[in-house]
Amino acid sequence: MVRQVSTPPFVEIPAGTERRELAVPGGPLAALWAPAAGVPRGTVVFVPGFTGSKEDFIAVLAPLQQRGWSVLAYDQRGQYESPGPDDESAYTVDALGTDLLTVVAELGAGPVHAVGHSFGGLVLRTAATRSPQAFASVTLLCSGPTGLPADQHGPLRRLHGALPTTPLAVIGAIREERDRAAGWVPPSAAVEQFCRDRFVANNPWSLRALADQLVTTTDSTAALAATLGAVPVHVVYGDGDDVWPTAQQDQMARVLGVTPVVIAGCGHSPTAELPDTTAATLDQLWSRSAQDGPATAGPVQDGPATAGAPAPDEQV
């Protein structure tokens, strides 16, 4: 079955962060909201990936908040604390993209800096292609141009076939056993229990639909590049990312006319694995976007740019 791909370092809500419920047509969405400390510099929205949740970004809330960013992270419909309909057709990337655009509109903060992690990147690119004016910048974090590579389709197809009849508790137990055999070690008992609870709280129809789309989604990078126009776009990934091949992410960046930014010392979930470094990297990208003005596609470096060394508490 599909493995763990994002384990938050902690699950306690940071001081200065509050829970929110967002009203969208597809049902209420649970969110974490961290308003900027000091003079506000802008608003950021994080979109989680497959089997993920808002807690995947919990460790970057305070670092970004302290840098003057107001930050929202939410569960997509059908994820964790955002109940969704028992209808597979309700979970297309287009429907989820509509949710994202509704969230941005509800914030009322004007264009936002949006970060789509993993499958969340597919959702973000759909939303940005439809309504680029909603975004101050678009960051595809450890995401690819299409569904996952063919060598990862087997587990996704098995999950799709098992749902919704097989209880998620059964699938989750098998998943956890395989993860542990592969070396997964949760950082605390609280996080361990959270990961179990989060998985079984997913709407099985959502997991079924997303598993299918991670197999069937086609490349829309050229359309995204043509639509974004003046909206800055960033491609960021960990140097150990083993979900979408980094070469594929580099090619996606090339089509978008940008140089990919690589965060050294982490894998598929930089916001959970190296939160301070990732927050600093994102802050630099957004600050540069504001200083440079509109981005235009053009020649890029032959190789990716590497983000700064991890902070002392994050050395690996």
Order of alpha helices (4+ residues) and beta strands (2+ residues): beta-beta-beta-alpha-beta-alpha-beta-alpha-beta-alpha-alpha-alpha-alpha-alpha-beta-alpha-beta-alpha-alpha-beta
